């Protein structure tokens, strides 16, 4: 299983951290918030999903990530 963050997604995560005025712990909280639903969904579909792609829309708009076979 591989998780990939598009460069725009990483920029959006950094922008969110800067807007919150947070350091490493704040960045960790942003990542946990972003990946929480994925962490719960993946184990039940581990045989169907080979990877996950996180886009800017996932970070900024709450869009669903792209699941790869």
N, C-alpha and C positions, 0 to 999 in steps of 0.2 A: 504494500500500500504506500502510495506516494502522495504528498500534498504539495501543490505548487501554488505560489503566489505570483500573480502577474505584477510587473513593476508598478503599474498604476495602483494596484491594490496596496502595495507596500507604501507608496506615497500617501494614499488616503489614510492608512493606519498612522503614519508619522504625523500627518496633518491633525488627526483627531487627538493624538497625544500632546501635540504642541498647543492645541486649542484648550485642552484641559489643564495645561501647565504641569504635566506630570513627568516623572522620571521613569526609571525602569519598572517600578512596581505598577505604575499607572499603565505603562505599555503592556505589562503582563495581564492586567485586568481587561484591557481592550481586547487582547488576543483571546482570553478565556471567554469573554462575552461573545466574540465573533465565532468561535469554534465550538461553543457549547452544544448547539443542536447537532452539529456534525459528529461530535464525540459520542453522542447517544445513538445516532442513527447508523453509523458505520458498522458497529459490531454485529448488528442483526442482518446486515447485507454484505458481510466481508467476502463472501464467495462471488458476489455480483459486481463489486466495486474494486477496481484496481488502482484508482487514483482520484484525487479531488483537485479542482482548479478554483482558486479564489480570485475573483475579479474585483475591480473597483466598485461595481454595482453591489456586490455582496457586502462590502464594507460600508458604503454610503447609503444604499437604498434598501438593505435587507433582502436583496435578491437571493435566490437559491444558488449554491455553488454548482459547478459543473462536475458531474460524476463520470469518471471514465471506466470503461469495462476492464 
